[in-house]
């Protein structure tokens, strides 16, 4: 098999050990068999002593597995799970996009698909409505659970002990003047979200915007993502009921497609 061309750290912010770590993972991912220490050192052009240190670190986090005391080596469970998670998000985004484009068209508001990452939610897909009144849904935006409708929804789907653990460690830092500052009120909103299957963020993350989110469930009925709309606060009450109907319809469409895949 041809030797893998190692990457060359470039730029003032490049970190050699990070490049070497990624080289190792790429070499193992692209190999059709486990590789010896000598093969890895040769293909990655890493000194054997440095390679041993990197392998020990990767093994401690289960990103690399050694099949013997000193190899050969292959990808570990953590690396495989990371790949699977990335593929799952890619599929989810592809399946959700047409439903979200229809949702934005029917609602005339921008919509977003969010996933849970620790104590925050991250938008992995945003569809900006043609008449978005200046509010665009950018991908990659992150928000704390307590300040976003999608975050409150994820909390509503957690086990009680996980919710209590979150409340014990979180600091309710204000993002806007309407951000929640009371754990008691957050508990109340989590309970309502659990009962009603919908959560709201009223000017708590973005001034002048109400976020409203419903869950995207997996085939095993676990919440895997949230689907939300960004609605100007002055228009929300008048359109609330109609928006919930089309928002839930879009979420059901995504659920049906995800479950059938």
N, C-alpha and C positions, 0 to 999 in steps of 0.2 A: 504494500500500500504506500502511496506517495507521502512524503513527509508534509505535515501540516505547516503552512507558512505562518510563523508567529506574527502577531500584531506588533507594531512599533509604537510605543507611547509618544504622542506628539502634543505640543501645546504646554503652556505653563501649568495647567491644572492636571496633567496626566500623572497617574500613579502606577508605577511599574508593577507592584504586586497585584493591583486590580486587573491589569491587562493579562498578567500571567495566569491569574485565577480563571478569567474568562476563556483564555486560550485552552486551559486544561479541560474545562467543561465542554467547550466546543469540540475538542478532539475526541473526548469520550462519547459525546452525543453522536458524532459522525462515524464512529467506529462500529463495525458489525461484530466485534468481539471484545472481550476484556483485554487490557493492555498492561504490559509489565512496566516496572519503574524505569528501566532503561529505554523502552520504547517511548514513554511519555517524555522523558528528558530529551531524547533526540528530536522528536516531532515538535515539541514546544520550545526547543532551544533554551532550556532552563538548567542551570547548574544542579547537579544531583542533590546537594545539601539544601538548596532553596526549595527544590521540588519536594523533598521529604517534609519540610515544614508546612508547605502549602497543603500537601495531602493530609497531614495530621489535622490541620484546621478544618478542611472540608469533610473529613471523616467524622470529626466531633459534632458537626452539624448535619451529618447524614446526607451530604451532597455527593459524596463519593463513597463507594463501598469497596473494601479490600476482600478478595476471595481467599486470601491466605494471610500468614503473618506479615509478608512483605509484597502483597500483590498476588495475582494481577488485579487491576482496578477496573471498575465500571461505575456508571452513574448510580447514586444512591436514591433512596426513596424521596428525600426532600426535593432533589432536582426533578425527579419524575413527576411529583405532585405539582411542582411549580409549572412545569410544561403543561400538564393537564389543566391546571387552573387557567393559564393563559389561553389555551385552546377553547375552554368553556366560555370565557368572556368574549372571544372572537365570534363564536357561534351565536351567543346570546345577542350580541350587537347586530349581527347580520340578520337574525330572525326578527329582532325588534324594529329595525329601521323602517320597513314599509308600513307597519302599524303606526309608528310614531309620526311618519310623514302624513298619514291620513288624519291622525289625531290633531296635529298642528293645523292642518287645513280646515277641519271641522270646527275646532275650538277657536281658531284664530289667535291662539297664544302659543308661545314656545313651550317645548316639553323636553324632559331630560330623563335618562335612565341612570340610576345610581346603584353602586354596590357598596358593601360594608368593608372597611379596612380598619380594623381595630376600633378606636374611639372616634373615627370620622367616617363620613360617606364620601365617595368619589364619583363624579359624573363620568361615565364611560361613553356616553352618546348623548349628544344634544341636537335637537332639531329646532331651528329658529323659524318662527312663523313669518310669513311674507309681510304681515302688518304687525310687527312685534313691538311697535311703539318705543323703539330704542333699546329693548331688553333682548339680548342675544344669549343663547344657551351655548356656552363654550365648554368643550370637553376638558377634563382634567381638573375642574374646579372641585375643591374639597371644603367640607363644612363639618363643624362639630355636631354630634348627634343631638344635643339639646337645642340647637338653634335652627334645625332644618326639619321640614316635614318628613323627608325620607329617613332621617336619623331617628326621629321619634317613632316611626313605623317599625324600624329595625328593633328598637328597644321594646316595643310592644310584642314582638315575636320572640324575644329572648326568654329564657327561663328566669323565674323570679330571683334566684340567687345571683344570676349574672347581672340583672338590672340593679340589684342592691350593691353589688361590687362596683359597678360603674358609678352609681350615685355617691358612693363613699370616696372615690378617688377624683371625680371630676371637679373642676373649678368652673363655675358658671360665669365666665368672663363675658361682659357685654360686647356685642358686635354692633348693635344699634340701640337706640333708646328704648326699644320694645323687646329686647332680648330677655329671656327668662332669667330671673335671679333667685328663684325659690325652688328648692327641691320638692317641696310639697306640691307646687303647681305643675312641675314637670311630671311628678307621679300621677297627678290627676289626668294630664293630657295623655300619658302613656296608657292609662286605664281606658280612656275614651277611645283611643286608637285601636286598642285590643277589642273593644266591644263593637265598634262601628266599622272597622276595617279600612279606615282612612285617617290620615293625620294632616295637620295644618301647621304652617309657620307664618304668622301674621306680622309682617314687617320686622321679623326677628333676625333675619339674616341679610335682607336687602330692603332698604327703605322704600316704601311705596309698592311692595310686591307681597302678595299672598302666595305661598307655596302650598300646593295640595297634592298628596301622594297616596297611591294605593300599591299593594304588594304585587310582585311577580312571583308566583310559586313554582317550585320544581315539580317534577312528576311524583315526588314523594311528599308533596304538600308542605315543603319547607320554603321559607322566604329566601329567594336567591338574589332578588334585586327589587328596586322600587321604580315606579313610573310616576312622574309628577308633571304638573303644569305650573307655570309662573304667570300669575294673573294680577293685573293692576288692582291695588287695594280698593280703589273707588268703584270698580266694576264687579268685584267678587260676589257680594251678597245677592245681587240681582241675577247672576248667572250660575250660582252655586249648584243648584239641583241639576240643571241641564249639563253642566260641565262634569259632574260626577257620573252621569250616565255614559257619556262618551269616553271618559277616562277609564271607567271600569270595562267598557266594551273593548277598548284597545288592550288593556291588561289581560283580559280573557283571551283575546286573539293571540297575544304573545305566549301565554301559558299553553294554549292548545298546540301551537307550533313547537314549542320547546318540549312538551310532553310526547309529541309524536316522533321527535327526532331520535 
